[in-house]
């Protein structure tokens, strides 16, 4: 029996009064909880709207291709274990090659050309420092990742500090860049943010041209003309 299946009834038969009493009891509890849910929806909706606004800001700054789906994928990747990401990228590269799709490199080379030739201990140290660096870039290091051998805890922490510093520097630089780009340049040509989207009038004109070519717009006029002898 799954957790979603209803539990067996403890009462095989209910009188009319018992049914009313039990229904009233459950409905009262449900109404109270429903009110709590509705009360919590307001800040959730506000947070979702703010999140959407941030996604739109990123799309405006980064350009075409940075869709909500893609940005959410990056967010999900930033919370994954490095080893899992490496395995996924290797698997994707292998499968893309098998399907005849372009392969843009394999993540096994992430740590540089010389890592594969390192002794196991040194290579593991590089790996765990990279794990910490990735988490520092994402601001995620509440605890040392589960399964990390104690001798590599310092490597993870060292990588995290490097990643955190790089993230802080990039964040401040990005903030400065956004401010600079938002400052109007009197000599610059205005930028059309909708350059990739067709103009509404162009869409209408194109549809009219297609109708003319199809002969649809001449149907009424042709019907009033006598057939050629």
Sine and cosine of phi, psi and omega as CSV:
sin_phi,cos_phi,sin_psi,cos_psi,sin_omega,cos_omega
0.00,0.00,0.80,-0.60,0.00,-1.00
-0.98,0.19,0.22,-0.97,-0.03,-1.00
-0.93,0.37,-0.34,0.94,-0.02,-1.00
-1.00,0.07,-0.22,0.98,0.01,-1.00
-0.95,0.32,0.62,-0.78,0.03,-1.00
-0.90,0.43,0.61,-0.79,0.04,-1.00
-0.95,0.30,0.53,-0.85,0.02,-1.00
-0.84,0.55,0.65,-0.76,0.00,-1.00
-0.91,0.41,0.67,-0.74,0.01,-1.00
-1.00,0.07,-0.18,0.98,0.01,-1.00
-0.79,-0.61,0.83,-0.55,-0.06,-1.00
-0.97,0.23,-0.53,0.85,-0.02,-1.00
-0.59,-0.81,0.67,-0.74,-0.01,-1.00
-0.86,-0.51,0.62,-0.78,0.12,-0.99
-0.97,0.26,0.19,-0.98,0.00,-1.00
-0.87,0.50,-0.66,0.75,0.01,-1.00
-0.92,0.39,-0.68,0.74,0.01,-1.00
-0.89,0.46,-0.65,0.76,0.03,-1.00
-0.88,0.47,-0.72,0.69,0.01,-1.00
-0.87,0.49,-0.68,0.74,-0.04,-1.00
-0.91,0.41,-0.71,0.71,0.02,-1.00
-0.91,0.40,-0.67,0.75,0.02,-1.00
-0.89,0.46,-0.69,0.73,0.02,-1.00
-0.89,0.46,-0.67,0.74,0.01,-1.00
-0.86,0.52,-0.77,0.64,-0.05,-1.00
-0.94,0.34,-0.62,0.78,0.00,-1.00
-0.91,0.41,-0.59,0.81,0.02,-1.00
-0.90,0.44,-0.69,0.73,0.02,-1.00
-0.92,0.40,-0.65,0.76,-0.01,-1.00
-0.91,0.41,-0.64,0.77,0.02,-1.00
-0.88,0.47,-0.67,0.75,0.01,-1.00
-0.89,0.46,-0.70,0.71,0.00,-1.00
-0.94,0.35,-0.59,0.81,0.03,-1.00
-0.89,0.45,-0.60,0.80,0.04,-1.00
-0.90,0.43,-0.63,0.78,0.05,-1.00
-0.89,0.45,-0.67,0.74,0.00,-1.00
-0.88,0.47,-0.71,0.70,0.00,-1.00
-0.89,0.46,-0.61,0.79,0.00,-1.00
-0.91,0.42,-0.57,0.82,0.00,-1.00
-0.98,0.17,-0.30,0.95,-0.04,-1.00
-0.93,0.38,-0.54,0.84,-0.08,-1.00
-0.87,0.49,-0.82,0.58,0.04,-1.00
-0.91,0.42,-0.50,0.86,0.04,-1.00
-0.91,0.42,-0.71,0.71,0.02,-1.00
-0.89,0.47,-0.65,0.76,0.01,-1.00
-0.89,0.45,-0.68,0.73,0.02,-1.00
-0.91,0.42,-0.63,0.78,0.03,-1.00
-0.90,0.44,-0.64,0.77,0.03,-1.00
-0.91,0.42,-0.65,0.76,0.03,-1.00
-0.91,0.41,-0.63,0.78,0.03,-1.00
-0.89,0.46,-0.70,0.72,0.03,-1.00
-0.88,0.47,-0.64,0.77,0.03,-1.00
-0.89,0.45,-0.63,0.78,0.03,-1.00
-0.92,0.39,-0.63,0.77,0.06,-1.00
-0.88,0.48,-0.69,0.73,-0.01,-1.00
-0.91,0.41,-0.58,0.81,0.07,-1.00
-0.89,0.46,-0.71,0.71,0.00,-1.00
-0.89,0.46,-0.68,0.73,0.02,-1.00
-0.88,0.47,-0.65,0.76,0.00,-1.00
-0.92,0.39,-0.60,0.80,-0.04,-1.00
-0.98,0.17,-0.62,0.78,-0.15,-0.99
-1.00,-0.06,-0.36,0.93,0.10,-0.99
0.99,-0.14,-0.14,-0.99,-0.08,-1.00
-0.87,0.49,0.63,-0.77,0.03,-1.00
0.97,-0.22,-0.35,0.94,-0.01,-1.00
-1.00,0.01,0.94,0.34,-0.02,-1.00
-0.97,0.23,0.20,-0.98,0.05,-1.00
-0.86,0.50,-0.67,0.74,0.00,-1.00
-0.87,0.49,-0.69,0.72,-0.03,-1.00
-0.91,0.40,-0.67,0.74,0.00,-1.00
-0.91,0.42,-0.61,0.79,0.04,-1.00
-0.92,0.39,-0.57,0.82,0.05,-1.00
-0.90,0.44,-0.67,0.74,0.04,-1.00
-0.89,0.45,-0.64,0.77,0.04,-1.00
-0.89,0.46,-0.67,0.74,0.01,-1.00
-0.90,0.43,-0.66,0.75,0.02,-1.00
-0.88,0.47,-0.59,0.81,-0.07,-1.00
-0.94,0.35,-0.24,0.97,0.03,-1.00
-0.97,-0.23,0.03,1.00,-0.03,-1.00
-1.00,0.02,0.35,-0.94,0.11,-0.99
-0.94,0.34,0.60,-0.80,-0.02,-1.00
-0.85,0.52,-0.68,0.73,-0.02,-1.00
-0.87,0.49,-0.63,0.77,0.02,-1.00
-0.91,0.42,-0.64,0.77,0.02,-1.00
-0.90,0.43,-0.66,0.75,0.01,-1.00
-0.89,0.45,-0.69,0.72,0.01,-1.00
-0.89,0.45,-0.66,0.75,-0.01,-1.00
-0.91,0.40,-0.68,0.74,-0.01,-1.00
-0.91,0.41,-0.64,0.76,0.07,-1.00
-0.89,0.45,-0.67,0.75,0.01,-1.00
-0.91,0.42,-0.69,0.73,0.01,-1.00
-0.89,0.45,-0.66,0.75,0.00,-1.00
-0.89,0.45,-0.68,0.73,0.00,-1.00
-0.90,0.45,-0.70,0.71,-0.04,-1.00
-0.94,0.34,-0.61,0.79,0.04,-1.00
-0.90,0.44,-0.65,0.76,0.03,-1.00
-0.90,0.43,-0.66,0.75,-0.01,-1.00
-0.90,0.43,-0.51,0.86,-0.01,-1.00
-1.00,-0.02,0.05,1.00,0.02,-1.00
0.98,0.21,0.33,0.94,0.02,-1.00
-1.00,-0.05,0.43,-0.91,0.00,-1.00
-0.90,0.44,0.62,-0.78,0.03,-1.00
-0.88,-0.48,0.85,-0.53,-0.09,-1.00
-0.98,-0.22,0.64,0.77,0.04,-1.00
0.96,-0.28,0.39,-0.92,-0.01,-1.00
-0.90,-0.44,0.68,-0.73,-0.13,-0.99
-0.94,0.33,-0.03,1.00,0.05,-1.00
-0.89,0.45,-0.37,0.93,-0.01,-1.00
-1.00,-0.01,0.24,0.97,-0.11,-0.99
-0.85,0.53,-0.58,0.81,-0.12,-0.99
-1.00,-0.08,0.11,0.99,0.03,-1.00
0.96,-0.29,0.29,-0.96,-0.10,-1.00
-0.92,0.38,-0.49,0.87,-0.12,-0.99
-1.00,0.06,-0.13,0.99,-0.11,-0.99
-0.92,0.40,-0.63,0.78,-0.05,-1.00
-0.87,0.49,-0.45,0.89,-0.04,-1.00
-1.00,0.00,-0.05,1.00,-0.02,-1.00
-0.95,0.30,0.40,-0.92,0.18,-0.98
-0.87,0.49,0.43,-0.90,-0.07,-1.00
-0.81,0.58,-0.70,0.71,-0.07,-1.00
-0.89,0.46,-0.70,0.72,0.00,-1.00
-0.92,0.39,-0.63,0.78,0.00,-1.00
-0.92,0.40,-0.64,0.77,0.04,-1.00
-0.90,0.43,-0.61,0.79,0.02,-1.00
-0.89,0.45,-0.67,0.75,0.06,-1.00
-0.89,0.46,-0.67,0.74,0.00,-1.00
-0.87,0.49,-0.74,0.67,-0.06,-1.00
-0.94,0.33,-0.52,0.85,0.09,-1.00
-0.92,0.39,-0.62,0.78,0.05,-1.00
-0.91,0.41,-0.59,0.80,0.08,-1.00
-0.87,0.50,-0.72,0.70,0.03,-1.00
-0.91,0.42,-0.63,0.78,0.00,-1.00
-0.88,0.47,-0.71,0.71,0.01,-1.00
-0.87,0.50,-0.65,0.76,0.00,-1.00
-0.95,0.32,-0.57,0.82,0.08,-1.00
-0.91,0.42,-0.61,0.79,0.04,-1.00
-0.90,0.44,-0.53,0.85,0.00,-1.00
-1.00,-0.07,-0.04,1.00,-0.02,-1.00
0.94,0.34,0.52,0.85,-0.10,-1.00
-0.85,-0.53,0.99,-0.13,0.16,-0.99
-0.41,-0.91,0.90,0.43,0.08,-1.00
-0.93,0.38,-0.63,0.77,0.03,-1.00
-0.61,-0.79,0.32,-0.95,0.12,-0.99
-0.89,0.45,0.71,-0.70,-0.03,-1.00
-0.79,0.61,0.68,-0.73,-0.01,-1.00
-0.85,0.53,0.67,-0.74,0.03,-1.00
1.00,-0.02,-0.05,1.00,0.02,-1.00
-0.97,0.26,0.85,-0.53,0.03,-1.00
-0.86,0.52,0.63,-0.78,-0.04,-1.00
-0.81,0.59,-0.54,0.84,-0.05,-1.00
-0.94,0.35,-0.22,0.97,0.01,-1.00
-0.96,-0.29,0.10,0.99,0.01,-1.00
-0.86,0.50,-0.66,0.75,0.01,-1.00
-0.91,0.41,-0.56,0.83,0.04,-1.00
-0.90,0.43,-0.69,0.72,0.03,-1.00
-0.88,0.47,-0.72,0.69,-0.02,-1.00
-0.89,0.45,-0.65,0.76,0.00,-1.00
-0.90,0.45,-0.69,0.72,0.04,-1.00
-0.90,0.43,-0.64,0.77,0.01,-1.00
-0.87,0.49,-0.71,0.71,-0.02,-1.00
-0.89,0.45,-0.63,0.77,0.05,-1.00
-0.91,0.42,-0.69,0.72,0.00,-1.00
-0.91,0.41,-0.64,0.77,0.01,-1.00
-0.90,0.43,-0.67,0.74,0.01,-1.00
-0.90,0.44,-0.69,0.72,0.02,-1.00
-0.88,0.47,-0.63,0.77,0.01,-1.00
-0.91,0.42,-0.70,0.72,0.01,-1.00
-0.88,0.48,-0.68,0.74,0.01,-1.00
-0.90,0.43,-0.69,0.72,0.00,-1.00
-0.92,0.39,-0.62,0.79,0.00,-1.00
-0.88,0.47,-0.74,0.68,-0.01,-1.00
-0.91,0.41,-0.64,0.77,0.02,-1.00
-0.92,0.40,-0.64,0.77,0.04,-1.00
-0.91,0.42,-0.63,0.77,0.04,-1.00
-0.89,0.46,-0.68,0.73,0.02,-1.00
-0.91,0.42,-0.64,0.77,0.02,-1.00
-0.90,0.44,-0.67,0.75,0.01,-1.00
-0.89,0.45,-0.66,0.75,0.03,-1.00
-0.89,0.45,-0.65,0.76,0.00,-1.00
-0.91,0.41,-0.67,0.74,-0.02,-1.00
-0.95,0.32,-0.43,0.90,-0.01,-1.00
-0.99,0.11,-0.17,0.99,0.03,-1.00
-0.99,0.14,0.86,-0.51,-0.06,-1.00
-0.89,0.46,0.65,-0.76,0.09,-1.00
-0.96,-0.28,0.89,-0.45,-0.09,-1.00
-0.88,0.48,-0.48,0.88,-0.07,-1.00
-1.00,-0.04,-0.14,0.99,-0.09,-1.00
-1.00,0.07,0.52,-0.86,0.09,-1.00
-0.96,0.29,0.62,-0.78,0.03,-1.00
-0.88,0.47,0.64,-0.77,-0.02,-1.00
-1.00,-0.07,0.77,-0.64,0.04,-1.00
-1.00,-0.03,0.96,-0.26,-0.04,-1.00
-0.94,0.35,-0.27,0.96,-0.01,-1.00
-0.96,-0.28,0.48,0.88,-0.08,-1.00
-0.88,0.48,-0.52,0.85,-0.04,-1.00
-0.99,0.16,-0.17,0.99,-0.06,-1.00
-0.98,-0.20,0.70,-0.71,-0.01,-1.00
-0.92,0.39,0.57,-0.82,0.03,-1.00
-0.93,0.36,0.58,-0.81,-0.04,-1.00
-0.87,0.50,-0.65,0.76,0.00,-1.00
-0.91,0.42,-0.58,0.81,0.05,-1.00
-0.90,0.45,-0.63,0.78,0.02,-1.00
-0.89,0.46,-0.71,0.70,0.00,-1.00
-0.89,0.46,-0.73,0.68,0.00,-1.00
-0.87,0.49,-0.64,0.77,-0.01,-1.00
-0.90,0.43,-0.65,0.76,0.02,-1.00
-0.91,0.42,-0.62,0.78,0.02,-1.00
-0.90,0.43,-0.68,0.73,0.02,-1.00
-0.87,0.48,-0.66,0.75,0.01,-1.00
-0.90,0.43,-0.63,0.78,0.03,-1.00
-0.90,0.43,-0.64,0.76,0.02,-1.00
-0.90,0.45,-0.69,0.73,-0.01,-1.00
-0.90,0.43,-0.53,0.85,-0.03,-1.00
-0.97,0.26,-0.26,0.97,-0.03,-1.00
1.00,0.09,-0.01,1.00,-0.06,-1.00
-0.88,0.47,-0.63,0.77,-0.08,-1.00
-0.97,0.26,-0.23,0.97,0.02,-1.00
-0.99,-0.14,-0.01,1.00,-0.10,-0.99
-0.87,0.49,-0.73,0.68,-0.03,-1.00
-0.90,0.43,-0.69,0.72,-0.03,-1.00
-0.91,0.42,-0.66,0.75,0.00,-1.00
-0.91,0.42,-0.52,0.85,-0.04,-1.00
-0.92,0.39,-0.49,0.87,-0.03,-1.00
-0.99,0.12,-0.20,0.98,-0.03,-1.00
-1.00,0.01,0.64,-0.77,0.05,-1.00
-0.93,0.37,0.54,-0.84,-0.01,-1.00
-0.91,0.42,0.58,-0.81,0.01,-1.00
-0.91,0.42,0.66,-0.75,-0.01,-1.00
-0.94,0.33,0.00,0.00,0.00,0.00
